[in-house]
């Protein structure tokens, strides 16, 4: 799943979230590449723990990049 385009696809109605009992799922609409006809949605389980870990990791990377850029600016 391309998380970068999640918001765009959600706004276009191509992605929706589903909760079944204690499980979260993402439903992605799919279409036949030749005919354009709708085919069965792709259903992807969402691992909330993994998402939170990934977010924390990415935030740390952004902080490290900010620090590096700050140090480079000092050299100018």
C-alpha positions as a Markdown table, in Angstrom:
| # | Residue | x | y | z |
|---|---|---|---|---|
| 1 | Unk | 0.0 | 0.0 | 0.0 |
| 2 | Unk | 1.3 | 3.4 | -1.0 |
| 3 | Unk | 0.8 | 5.3 | 2.2 |
| 4 | Unk | 2.0 | 8.6 | 0.5 |
| 5 | Unk | -1.2 | 8.5 | -1.6 |
| 6 | Unk | -3.5 | 7.3 | 1.2 |
| 7 | Unk | -5.2 | 10.7 | 1.7 |
| 8 | Unk | -5.7 | 11.3 | -2.0 |
| 9 | Unk | -7.2 | 7.8 | -2.6 |
| 10 | Unk | -9.4 | 8.1 | 0.5 |
| 11 | Unk | -10.8 | 11.4 | -0.8 |
| 12 | Unk | -11.5 | 9.8 | -4.2 |
| 13 | Unk | -13.4 | 6.9 | -2.4 |
| 14 | Unk | -10.8 | 4.3 | -3.5 |
| 15 | Unk | -9.9 | 3.3 | 0.0 |
| 16 | Unk | -12.0 | 2.8 | 3.1 |
| 17 | Unk | -11.3 | 1.5 | 6.6 |
| 18 | Unk | -13.2 | -1.3 | 8.1 |
| 19 | Unk | -13.4 | -2.6 | 11.7 |
| 20 | Unk | -14.4 | -6.2 | 12.2 |
| 21 | Unk | -14.4 | -7.1 | 15.9 |
| 22 | Unk | -10.9 | -6.1 | 17.1 |
| 23 | Unk | -9.3 | -6.2 | 13.6 |
| 24 | Unk | -8.8 | -3.2 | 11.4 |
| 25 | Unk | -8.8 | -3.6 | 7.6 |
| 26 | Unk | -8.2 | -1.4 | 4.6 |
| 27 | Unk | -10.4 | -2.0 | 1.6 |
| 28 | Unk | -8.9 | -0.9 | -1.7 |
| 29 | Unk | -11.1 | -0.7 | -4.8 |
| 30 | Unk | -9.6 | -2.4 | -7.9 |
| 31 | Unk | -10.4 | -2.2 | -11.6 |
| 32 | Unk | -9.5 | -4.5 | -14.5 |
| 33 | Unk | -6.7 | -2.9 | -16.4 |
| 34 | Unk | -8.1 | -3.8 | -19.8 |
| 35 | Unk | -11.8 | -3.2 | -19.4 |
| 36 | Unk | -11.9 | -0.7 | -16.5 |
| 37 | Unk | -14.6 | -2.8 | -14.8 |
| 38 | Unk | -14.6 | -3.0 | -11.1 |
| 39 | Unk | -13.2 | -6.2 | -9.7 |
| 40 | Unk | -13.1 | -7.5 | -6.1 |
| 41 | Unk | -11.6 | -5.1 | -3.6 |
| 42 | Unk | -8.2 | -5.9 | -2.1 |
| 43 | Unk | -8.5 | -6.3 | 1.7 |
| 44 | Unk | -5.4 | -5.6 | 3.7 |
| 45 | Unk | -5.1 | -6.1 | 7.5 |
| 46 | Unk | -3.7 | -3.1 | 9.3 |
| 47 | Unk | -1.1 | -3.7 | 12.0 |
| 48 | Unk | -1.5 | -0.7 | 14.3 |
| 49 | Unk | 1.6 | -1.6 | 16.3 |
| 50 | Unk | 3.7 | -1.6 | 13.2 |
| 51 | Unk | 2.3 | 1.7 | 12.0 |
| 52 | Unk | 3.1 | 3.3 | 15.4 |
| 53 | Unk | 6.7 | 1.9 | 15.3 |
| 54 | Unk | 7.2 | 3.1 | 11.7 |
| 55 | Unk | 5.9 | 6.6 | 12.6 |
| 56 | Unk | 8.3 | 6.8 | 15.5 |
| 57 | Unk | 11.2 | 5.6 | 13.3 |
| 58 | Unk | 10.4 | 8.1 | 10.6 |
| 59 | Unk | 10.1 | 11.0 | 13.1 |
| 60 | Unk | 13.6 | 10.1 | 14.4 |
| 61 | Unk | 14.9 | 10.2 | 10.9 |
| 62 | Unk | 13.4 | 13.6 | 10.3 |
| 63 | Unk | 15.0 | 14.9 | 13.5 |
| 64 | Unk | 18.4 | 13.5 | 12.4 |
| 65 | Unk | 18.0 | 15.2 | 8.9 |
| 66 | Unk | 17.0 | 18.4 | 10.6 |
| 67 | Unk | 20.2 | 18.3 | 12.8 |
| 68 | Unk | 22.4 | 17.6 | 9.8 |
| 69 | Unk | 20.9 | 20.4 | 7.8 |
| 70 | Unk | 21.3 | 22.7 | 10.7 |
| 71 | Unk | 25.0 | 21.8 | 10.9 |
| 72 | Unk | 25.5 | 22.3 | 7.2 |
| 73 | Unk | 23.9 | 25.8 | 7.4 |
| 74 | Unk | 26.4 | 26.7 | 10.1 |
| 75 | Unk | 29.2 | 26.0 | 7.5 |
| 76 | Unk | 27.9 | 28.6 | 5.1 |
